[in-house]
Amino acid sequence: MMAYLSMMAVRLIEMHRVLKSTGSLYLHCDPTASHYLKVLLDAIFSPVRFVNEIVWKRYGAHSNSNVYGAVHDILLFYSKSDEFTFNKQYTAYEDDYLKERFKFADPDGRKWAEQNLGNPAVRPNLTYPFTAKNGITYNPPSNGWKFTREKMKELDDANRLYYPARDGGRLRMKNYLDERLGVPIQDVWTDITLIGGTSGERLKYPTQKPLALLERIIKTSSKKGQVVLDPFCGCGTAIEAADKLERNWIGIDVTYLAIHVMESRLVKAFGPEIKETYKLFGSPKDAADANALAARDWLEFQKWAVFKLGGLPKDRPGADGGIDGIIRYHRVGIEQPNRAVVSVKGGLNVGVDAVHKLKSVVEREKAEVGILVCIEKAGGPMVKEAASAGEVGPSSKRVQKLQIVTIADLFKSHPIDLPGMIDPPEAAGISQVAFQPKRGRKRIEGQTEMLLPIEGEQAPVKRKNNRSIRVVDIEVTRPDSSRRKTK
């Protein structure tokens, strides 16, 4: 927790620095951290800039045995100054409220509710008898009328007053339903639930938020043409909502998985032309950039390389069974997609053994094609060994079964040859943006974005011969539905 708060502190300071004086900050968290973060935000923004703690009910009922079901998260809402943008939002009235409250109607069918014309406070200057256009004079309520005599006459001339049927009854004002905006949104949100497993919006991104949630926040605290910044934009919900609502936006994330998801999401929502409306920073633009990324963060380089080939990368570090990514593609007339496996190798001395290993992985996975990505150009023996694997594909498009590409090749229009057409994210299912084994590790519910590594190795396990070993999880994918997990 201290590591998480330390990480957040420096970022929140920078967010406060770049925020305009009329701007607002919304921080999403769960109850395990909200109290710590509020203290942090009070220190950075000052306690007087705290606006609301919003309770968002994200789940339905949980069947916890001995505790209350944890079904909500927290949104901490702070402003930069006391002149912040706030466009009040509304929700629709419930049917029971409409039946009970708006039970009257004019001859034209226009529904209305009666509203008290008495002033809530004692107002001697508004205490006067009022003669309506029906010729009857009505005495004021005990505190006086809510409006001046002139305003009362305007209401009467507009047929906005309801005359009582009995003598001595009180005047009422007609409050028309079609003039009401709805129920002002309060600080408990129960009408936006978490994205379900069958929702078309779902991307299987671990911290994905509903689009409606971000739309509400952006509508409330910004205007068209203003800038929305999401410095932890993940799968891009905030930037899709901002673009949809005609705001400018900046999204920041640290993984190429997130970048790929966001770009695919924007294309799916707005069409391929959306790519012409934004700039992408941080992704390698040439071989020198790619080499620098490989030296700085090898795992991110692997993901980037797989994405450049049109594949889906492995999204967890650790043993990969020789697979760094999968490329799915379709052949004409064949419904079931085919697969190419991708292996990304570092170092300057990759040899024939890497080709041998790729060949065995392709056979084990029953894939059609294998792609080996190398830093430098492959030597003659590697090229010869790859060619010995032969060709695959229909007679109209035969391609080499094992193919070797370099970093420089990744910037070509067609770095690899496949016997079919690569499935775009929409066809493959954008929910599969990362290559995952068929049965992943159990995901812990709750503040998954705050799970922190614990220093040190796992406790050793004693074998019968008293030799200690360290437990290592190895995940092996197989072409059928079976899967094994060994230790």
Backbone torsions as a table, in degrees:
resi	resn	phi	psi	omega
1	MET	NA	-42.5	179.5
2	MET	-64.0	-37.5	177.9
3	ALA	-64.7	-41.9	178.9
4	TYR	-63.1	-45.9	-179.0
5	LEU	-66.0	-36.6	176.8
6	SER	-63.9	-42.4	177.5
7	MET	-62.5	-44.1	-177.9
8	MET	-69.0	-34.1	-174.0
9	ALA	-58.6	-50.0	-176.8
10	VAL	-67.4	-31.4	178.6
11	ARG	-73.9	-39.7	177.8
12	LEU	-65.7	-34.8	176.3
13	ILE	-61.6	-43.8	179.4
14	GLU	-68.8	-36.4	176.8
15	MET	-62.5	-42.0	177.5
16	HIS	-63.4	-37.7	-178.3
17	ARG	-64.0	-43.6	-175.0
18	VAL	-86.9	-8.8	-177.6
19	LEU	-72.7	134.0	177.4
20	LYS	-68.8	161.3	-177.2
21	SER	-63.4	-26.6	178.6
22	THR	-94.6	7.4	-174.8
23	GLY	-87.9	169.2	-179.7
24	SER	-134.7	157.4	175.7
25	LEU	-123.8	131.7	173.5
26	TYR	-116.1	125.9	179.2
27	LEU	-118.9	118.7	179.7
28	HIS	-91.5	135.0	178.2
29	CYS	-156.6	-179.5	173.9
30	ASP	-115.8	171.2	-172.7
31	PRO	-62.4	-12.8	177.8
32	THR	-73.2	-18.1	-176.4
33	ALA	-128.2	-11.1	-171.4
34	SER	-60.4	-37.1	-178.0
35	HIS	-70.3	-35.8	176.1
36	TYR	-66.8	-44.3	-177.6
37	LEU	-67.3	-32.7	178.7
38	LYS	-66.4	-40.5	175.7
39	VAL	-60.9	-41.9	179.1
40	LEU	-62.7	-45.7	-179.8
41	LEU	-67.7	-35.8	175.4
42	ASP	-59.9	-38.4	-179.2
43	ALA	-70.1	-33.5	-176.4
44	ILE	-87.6	-45.5	-177.6
45	PHE	-92.4	-21.7	-171.8
46	SER	87.2	145.8	-176.7
47	PRO	-59.6	-28.3	-178.3
48	VAL	-71.7	-14.2	179.4
49	ARG	-91.9	-0.5	173.6
50	PHE	-70.9	128.0	-178.0
51	VAL	-104.9	-55.6	-176.8
52	ASN	-151.4	151.0	160.6
53	GLU	-105.6	112.5	-176.8
54	ILE	-97.7	129.1	176.7
55	VAL	-97.0	118.1	179.1
56	TRP	-107.9	115.7	176.3
57	LYS	-81.5	102.4	-173.0
58	ARG	-95.3	-20.2	-179.2
59	TYR	-119.1	163.7	166.9
60	GLY	-81.8	-160.6	-177.9
61	ALA	-68.2	141.9	173.6
62	HIS	-108.8	142.0	-178.3
63	SER	-93.1	51.6	176.0
64	ASN	-64.5	139.9	-172.3
65	SER	-74.9	-51.1	-171.4
66	ASN	-119.6	11.0	179.8
67	VAL	-137.6	167.4	173.9
68	TYR	-70.0	141.2	178.7
69	GLY	-64.4	130.1	178.9
70	ALA	-86.4	101.5	-172.6
71	VAL	-120.3	5.6	-176.0
72	HIS	-129.0	158.3	170.4
73	ASP	-121.6	176.9	-175.4
74	ILE	-120.9	140.5	169.5
75	LEU	-118.9	116.9	177.0
76	LEU	-93.1	123.2	-172.9
77	PHE	-113.6	115.8	178.5
78	TYR	-124.3	152.9	176.4
79	SER	-116.9	158.0	178.4
80	LYS	-78.7	-32.9	179.8
81	SER	-147.0	-176.1	178.7
82	ASP	-86.2	3.1	177.2
83	GLU	-114.7	61.4	-177.5
84	PHE	-97.8	154.9	178.5
85	THR	-69.8	130.0	176.0
86	PHE	-149.3	103.9	177.5
87	ASN	-98.4	106.7	-174.0
88	LYS	-59.6	133.7	178.9
89	GLN	-109.2	158.2	-175.2
90	TYR	-134.6	155.0	171.0
91	THR	-117.6	161.0	-177.0
92	ALA	-70.6	151.9	175.7
93	TYR	-69.5	149.7	174.5
94	GLU	-77.0	151.6	-176.5
95	ASP	-59.7	-41.2	-178.9
96	ASP	-63.4	-37.6	178.9
97	TYR	-66.5	-41.3	179.4
98	LEU	-62.5	-43.4	-179.7
99	LYS	-64.4	-39.1	-176.8
100	GLU	-78.5	-38.2	-171.7
101	ARG	-91.8	-46.6	-176.7
102	PHE	-99.5	70.5	-175.1
103	LYS	-101.3	2.2	178.5
104	PHE	-109.9	158.3	178.9
105	ALA	-150.5	143.8	172.8
106	ASP	-74.1	167.8	178.6
107	PRO	-55.8	-27.7	178.9
108	ASP	-83.3	4.6	177.9
109	GLY	89.5	0.9	-178.2
110	ARG	-72.6	118.9	-174.0
111	LYS	-82.2	145.8	177.9
112	TRP	-151.0	160.0	174.5
113	ALA	-116.4	146.6	178.2
114	GLU	-78.9	142.2	-178.6
115	GLN	-127.4	135.3	-179.3
116	ASN	-64.0	137.0	178.3
117	LEU	-100.6	5.6	178.4
118	GLY	-79.4	144.2	180.0
119	ASN	-79.8	136.4	179.8
120	PRO	-69.0	-22.4	178.3
121	ALA	-114.7	159.7	178.9
122	VAL	-71.2	120.1	-179.0
123	ARG	-129.6	90.4	-179.1
124	PRO	-57.6	-34.6	-178.3
125	ASN	-70.7	-14.4	177.3
126	LEU	-107.8	14.6	179.0
127	THR	-98.3	98.5	-177.4
128	TYR	-152.5	152.5	173.5
129	PRO	-76.0	143.9	-177.8
130	PHE	-124.8	126.2	178.5
131	THR	-99.7	116.5	-178.2
132	ALA	-82.9	171.6	-177.0
133	LYS	-74.1	-5.2	172.4
134	ASN	-84.1	-0.1	176.4
135	GLY	89.7	-2.6	-178.1
136	ILE	-97.1	137.5	177.1
137	THR	-97.5	129.4	-177.6
138	TYR	-110.9	132.2	177.7
139	ASN	-74.8	150.6	-177.6
140	PRO	-73.0	157.1	171.1
141	PRO	-63.3	169.2	-174.9
142	SER	-60.4	-35.2	179.5
143	ASN	-90.8	-7.3	-175.1
144	GLY	102.8	169.8	179.3
145	TRP	-73.8	161.2	176.5
146	LYS	-77.7	-24.3	-175.9
147	PHE	-124.0	165.4	175.6
148	THR	-72.5	168.1	179.3
149	ARG	-60.3	-39.0	-179.4
150	GLU	-65.1	-42.4	179.0
151	LYS	-66.3	-38.2	177.8
152	MET	-61.8	-39.8	178.9
153	LYS	-66.3	-39.7	177.5
154	GLU	-60.8	-43.3	178.8
155	LEU	-63.4	-40.6	-178.9
156	ASP	-66.5	-44.7	179.4
157	ASP	-63.1	-28.6	179.6
158	ALA	-89.3	9.7	-178.9
159	ASN	58.8	34.4	179.0
160	ARG	-95.3	0.2	179.4
161	LEU	-103.1	141.3	178.5
162	TYR	-107.4	115.6	-178.2
163	TYR	-81.3	134.7	179.5
164	PRO	-68.1	147.8	-178.0
165	ALA	-78.6	-25.4	-177.3
166	ARG	-107.7	155.5	177.3
167	ASP	-64.5	139.9	179.7
168	GLY	81.2	-1.1	178.6
169	GLY	-71.7	165.2	-176.5
170	ARG	-94.2	141.9	170.1
171	LEU	-64.7	145.1	174.7
172	ARG	-128.7	156.7	175.3
173	MET	-101.8	142.2	176.6
174	LYS	-81.6	123.1	178.6
175	ASN	-109.4	100.5	-171.6
176	TYR	-77.3	137.7	-178.3
177	LEU	-63.9	-39.2	-176.2
178	ASP	-71.7	-5.7	175.9
179	GLU	-100.2	-6.8	-179.3
180	ARG	-89.4	141.6	-178.5
181	LEU	-87.1	-15.7	-177.4
182	GLY	121.9	-162.1	-179.4
183	VAL	-91.1	121.9	177.6
184	PRO	-58.6	136.5	-178.3
185	ILE	-68.6	132.4	-179.7
186	GLN	-99.5	-164.3	-176.2
187	ASP	-94.8	12.8	171.4
188	VAL	-122.5	116.1	-176.3
189	TRP	-106.9	112.1	-178.7
190	THR	-115.8	-0.8	-173.7
191	ASP	-98.4	1.9	178.2
192	ILE	-122.6	108.4	-177.5
193	THR	-100.0	164.1	178.7
194	LEU	-62.9	152.1	-178.2
195	ILE	-66.9	126.3	-178.7
196	GLY	-77.7	167.8	-177.0
197	GLY	-65.0	-23.7	-178.8
198	THR	-101.8	4.3	-178.0
199	SER	-70.4	138.3	176.2
200	GLY	-67.4	-16.1	180.0
201	GLU	-81.2	-18.4	-170.7
202	ARG	-70.4	132.0	179.3
203	LEU	-113.9	-1.2	-175.0
204	LYS	62.0	23.8	174.1
205	TYR	-82.6	131.9	-166.4
206	PRO	-59.9	-30.1	-177.5
207	THR	-115.8	26.5	-177.5
208	GLN	-62.9	136.6	176.8
209	LYS	-108.2	154.2	178.0
210	PRO	-66.2	145.2	178.4
211	LEU	-60.3	-37.8	-178.7
212	ALA	-61.4	-33.2	179.6
213	LEU	-64.9	-47.4	-179.7
214	LEU	-70.9	-33.4	176.8
215	GLU	-62.3	-42.1	179.5
216	ARG	-62.3	-45.9	-178.9
217	ILE	-62.5	-46.5	-176.4
218	ILE	-69.2	-39.5	176.2
219	LYS	-61.3	-40.4	-175.7
220	THR	-70.1	-42.8	-166.7
221	SER	-113.3	18.3	175.6
222	SER	-152.1	167.7	177.0
223	LYS	-120.6	163.5	178.7
224	LYS	-56.9	137.4	178.7
225	GLY	88.9	-14.0	178.2
226	GLN	-80.5	170.2	-172.9
227	VAL	-102.9	131.7	174.2
228	VAL	-109.2	127.4	178.3
229	LEU	-112.7	126.0	171.6
230	ASP	-119.9	101.1	-175.8
231	PRO	-80.7	-1.7	174.1
232	PHE	-133.7	63.2	-163.1
233	CYS	-81.5	-9.7	170.1
234	GLY	51.8	-114.1	-176.8
235	CYS	-91.2	4.1	168.9
236	GLY	88.7	21.7	179.3
237	THR	-60.3	-43.7	-177.2
238	ALA	-65.3	-40.1	-177.4
239	ILE	-74.1	-31.5	173.9
240	GLU	-65.6	-44.7	179.0
241	ALA	-62.4	-41.7	-179.7
242	ALA	-64.1	-44.2	179.4
243	ASP	-64.7	-41.2	179.1
244	LYS	-61.6	-34.9	-177.9
245	LEU	-94.0	12.9	174.9
246	GLU	63.6	39.8	170.2
247	ARG	-104.2	153.6	167.9
248	ASN	-79.8	157.8	-175.5
249	TRP	-149.1	155.8	171.5
250	ILE	-132.8	125.9	176.8
251	GLY	-119.9	140.5	-178.7
252	ILE	-129.8	133.0	170.1
253	ASP	-152.0	165.5	-170.8
254	VAL	-106.5	-1.5	-177.0
255	THR	-120.9	149.1	176.5
256	TYR	-74.1	-21.3	171.6
257	LEU	-59.6	-47.8	179.9
258	ALA	-63.0	-42.4	179.8
259	ILE	-60.7	-44.4	-179.4
260	HIS	-63.6	-44.3	179.6
261	VAL	-61.1	-45.3	-177.8
262	MET	-63.3	-45.8	-179.0
263	GLU	-64.4	-42.1	178.0
264	SER	-63.6	-39.4	-179.6
265	ARG	-65.5	-43.8	-179.5
266	LEU	-64.6	-40.3	178.1
267	VAL	-64.1	-41.6	179.7
268	LYS	-64.8	-37.2	-176.1
269	ALA	-80.8	-37.4	-170.4
270	PHE	-123.2	-4.2	-179.6
271	GLY	94.7	162.8	-176.4
272	PRO	-59.7	-25.7	-177.8
273	GLU	-65.6	-15.8	179.9
274	ILE	-60.6	-27.9	-177.6
275	LYS	-63.8	-20.3	179.5
276	GLU	-82.7	-5.9	-173.3
277	THR	-103.6	-3.9	-179.9
278	TYR	-137.5	164.1	178.0
279	LYS	-115.0	140.4	179.7
280	LEU	-109.7	123.5	179.7
281	PHE	-112.8	145.8	174.4
282	GLY	100.7	-19.5	178.3
283	SER	-84.2	138.7	-178.3
284	PRO	-55.3	135.7	179.4
285	LYS	-102.8	-16.5	179.3
286	ASP	-154.6	-179.4	-176.2
287	ALA	-62.8	-35.0	179.3
288	ALA	-63.9	-43.2	176.8
289	ASP	-60.9	-43.3	-178.6
290	ALA	-64.1	-41.8	177.0
291	ASN	-62.2	-39.4	178.2
292	ALA	-64.9	-39.8	177.1
293	LEU	-63.9	-42.2	179.8
294	ALA	-61.4	-38.6	179.3
295	ALA	-72.3	-31.3	-176.4
296	ARG	-84.0	-43.1	-175.2
297	ASP	-151.2	96.6	-174.3
298	TRP	-64.6	-39.9	-179.0
299	LEU	-64.0	-41.1	177.8
300	GLU	-68.0	-34.2	175.5
301	PHE	-62.8	-42.5	178.3
302	GLN	-58.1	-46.9	-179.9
303	LYS	-62.0	-44.9	-179.2
304	TRP	-60.2	-44.1	-178.7
305	ALA	-62.1	-42.6	179.8
306	VAL	-64.9	-42.4	177.4
307	PHE	-60.4	-42.0	-179.8
308	LYS	-61.0	-28.6	178.6
309	LEU	-85.0	-2.3	-178.9
310	GLY	86.8	18.3	-176.6
311	GLY	-103.2	-176.4	-179.5
312	LEU	-117.8	114.6	-172.2
313	PRO	-80.1	159.4	169.5
314	LYS	-66.5	131.1	-172.5
315	ASP	-103.6	8.7	178.1
316	ARG	-128.7	138.9	174.2
317	PRO	-71.7	163.8	177.3
318	GLY	117.9	-168.1	-177.6
319	ALA	-59.6	133.0	-174.7
320	ASP	-121.7	1.3	-180.0
321	GLY	63.7	24.9	179.9
322	GLY	83.6	8.4	-177.8
323	ILE	-117.4	124.1	173.7
324	ASP	-105.6	-13.2	178.7
325	GLY	-174.7	167.6	179.8
326	ILE	-128.6	135.8	171.4
327	ILE	-111.6	121.4	177.8
328	ARG	-100.0	138.8	179.7
329	TYR	-148.7	159.6	-179.2
330	HIS	-116.3	140.5	169.7
331	ARG	-98.1	149.2	178.5
332	VAL	-60.8	129.5	177.0
333	GLY	84.8	-2.3	178.5
334	ILE	-115.4	117.7	-175.5
335	GLU	-71.5	-43.1	-177.5
336	GLN	-72.8	126.7	-179.7
337	PRO	-69.3	149.5	173.2
338	ASN	-94.3	170.6	-177.0
339	ARG	-134.2	146.2	167.8
340	ALA	-120.7	135.3	177.5
341	VAL	-96.5	145.0	-177.1
342	VAL	-118.1	132.9	174.6
343	SER	-125.2	126.0	-178.2
344	VAL	-108.2	122.1	-176.5
345	LYS	-115.3	134.7	177.5
346	GLY	-98.9	179.0	178.9
347	GLY	86.5	164.1	-177.2
348	LEU	-99.5	-3.1	-173.9
349	ASN	-121.0	41.5	175.9
350	VAL	-71.9	131.5	-175.5
351	GLY	-122.3	-161.6	-175.8
352	VAL	-62.7	-29.0	-179.3
353	ASP	-58.0	-35.1	179.3
354	ALA	-64.3	-35.8	177.7
355	VAL	-70.0	-41.5	177.4
356	HIS	-58.7	-46.0	-178.5
357	LYS	-63.5	-42.6	178.9
358	LEU	-62.1	-40.1	179.7
359	LYS	-60.9	-41.9	179.8
360	SER	-68.9	-35.4	177.8
361	VAL	-65.6	-42.5	179.0
362	VAL	-60.9	-42.5	179.0
363	GLU	-67.0	-43.4	-179.5
364	ARG	-62.3	-42.1	-176.9
365	GLU	-83.4	-5.3	-175.6
366	LYS	55.3	36.3	174.6
367	ALA	-81.6	163.2	-178.1
368	GLU	-91.5	-34.0	-174.1
369	VAL	-133.8	148.5	172.8
370	GLY	-122.9	135.9	-179.7
371	ILE	-119.1	125.8	177.2
372	LEU	-111.1	120.0	179.3
373	VAL	-101.4	125.0	-178.5
374	CYS	-122.7	155.7	176.7
375	ILE	-67.4	-48.3	-176.8
376	GLU	-111.3	168.3	179.7
377	LYS	-63.9	137.6	-177.9
378	ALA	-69.7	146.5	177.4
379	GLY	-78.6	171.8	-177.8
380	GLY	-57.4	-46.2	179.7
381	PRO	-60.0	-38.6	178.3
382	MET	-64.4	-45.8	179.8
383	VAL	-61.0	-42.2	-179.4
384	LYS	-65.1	-41.9	-179.5
385	GLU	-65.8	-39.9	178.5
386	ALA	-64.6	-40.2	-179.5
387	ALA	-66.5	-28.4	-178.2
388	SER	-67.2	-15.8	179.2
389	ALA	-74.3	-12.4	176.3
390	GLY	86.7	-166.3	-177.7
391	GLU	-119.2	160.0	178.0
392	VAL	-136.9	169.0	176.4
393	GLY	108.4	171.1	179.2
394	PRO	-68.6	165.3	-177.4
395	SER	-61.4	-26.4	-179.2
396	SER	-77.6	-18.2	-179.9
397	LYS	-151.1	84.1	176.4
398	ARG	-86.8	133.4	179.7
399	VAL	-131.8	160.4	179.8
400	GLN	-69.7	134.8	-176.6
401	LYS	-67.8	-41.3	177.0
402	LEU	-114.0	124.3	-176.1
403	GLN	-124.4	141.5	-179.7
404	ILE	-115.8	127.8	178.2
405	VAL	-127.8	153.4	177.4
406	THR	-107.0	173.1	176.2
407	ILE	-56.2	-42.9	-180.0
408	ALA	-61.2	-37.1	180.0
409	ASP	-63.2	-28.9	-176.9
410	LEU	-62.7	-19.8	-179.6
411	PHE	-93.3	2.8	175.4
412	LYS	-81.0	160.9	-179.3
413	SER	-63.7	-39.8	-178.6
414	HIS	-133.7	83.1	-176.4
415	PRO	-71.1	-21.9	-178.6
416	ILE	-132.6	162.1	176.1
417	ASP	-114.7	126.1	176.7
418	LEU	-122.4	149.8	-178.8
419	PRO	-80.1	17.0	179.6
420	GLY	-159.2	-172.1	-177.8
421	MET	-98.9	130.5	179.5
422	ILE	-63.3	134.8	177.5
423	ASP	-71.9	124.4	172.8
424	PRO	-68.9	163.7	-178.9
425	PRO	-54.3	-35.2	-178.4
426	GLU	-65.9	-37.1	-178.3
427	ALA	-77.4	-40.0	-179.2
428	ALA	-74.4	-14.0	-174.9
429	GLY	95.2	105.7	-176.0
430	ILE	-61.6	-17.0	177.3
431	SER	-67.8	-13.4	-179.0
432	GLN	-104.0	36.5	-175.7
433	VAL	-64.7	-17.2	175.7
434	ALA	-120.2	138.4	174.8
435	PHE	-69.0	121.5	-179.6
436	GLN	-127.4	142.9	171.8
437	PRO	-59.5	162.0	-171.4
438	LYS	-69.6	-18.0	174.8
439	ARG	-139.4	104.1	-176.0
440	GLY	-83.9	175.4	175.9
441	ARG	-67.5	153.7	179.5
442	LYS	-64.1	129.1	179.5
443	ARG	-88.1	134.7	-179.9
444	ILE	-82.4	126.0	178.5
445	GLU	-70.9	152.8	175.4
446	GLY	113.9	-141.7	-172.7
447	GLN	-81.7	68.3	-175.3
448	THR	-63.4	-27.9	-179.4
449	GLU	-73.6	-3.8	-179.9
450	MET	-112.0	6.5	178.9
451	LEU	-68.9	126.5	-174.3
452	LEU	-115.5	144.4	179.1
453	PRO	-69.9	148.1	176.9
454	ILE	-102.0	127.0	-177.0
455	GLU	-63.0	147.7	175.4
456	GLY	102.2	163.3	-179.2
457	GLU	-85.9	164.6	175.2
458	GLN	-67.6	155.7	178.9
459	ALA	-62.4	135.3	-178.9
460	PRO	-68.5	153.0	177.7
461	VAL	-107.7	133.5	-178.2
462	LYS	-86.0	126.1	173.1
463	ARG	-85.5	172.7	-178.9
464	LYS	-64.3	-30.4	-179.6
465	ASN	-87.8	13.4	176.7
466	ASN	68.1	12.9	176.3
467	ARG	-87.6	126.7	-178.7
468	SER	-82.6	138.2	173.5
469	ILE	-130.7	156.8	176.8
470	ARG	-99.1	132.4	-177.2
471	VAL	-68.6	131.4	176.5
472	VAL	-130.5	127.2	176.6
473	ASP	-82.7	129.2	177.1
474	ILE	-121.8	122.5	-179.9
475	GLU	-106.2	126.5	-177.4
476	VAL	-121.2	122.1	177.5
477	THR	-87.7	147.9	179.3
478	ARG	-133.3	156.1	-174.8
479	PRO	-69.5	-24.5	179.9
480	ASP	-98.0	-169.5	-175.3
481	SER	-78.3	-8.8	-179.8
482	SER	-77.7	156.1	179.9
483	ARG	-159.1	141.9	-178.8
484	ARG	-123.1	147.0	176.0
485	LYS	-125.8	118.1	-175.9
486	THR	-114.6	158.3	176.6
487	LYS	-128.0	NA	NA
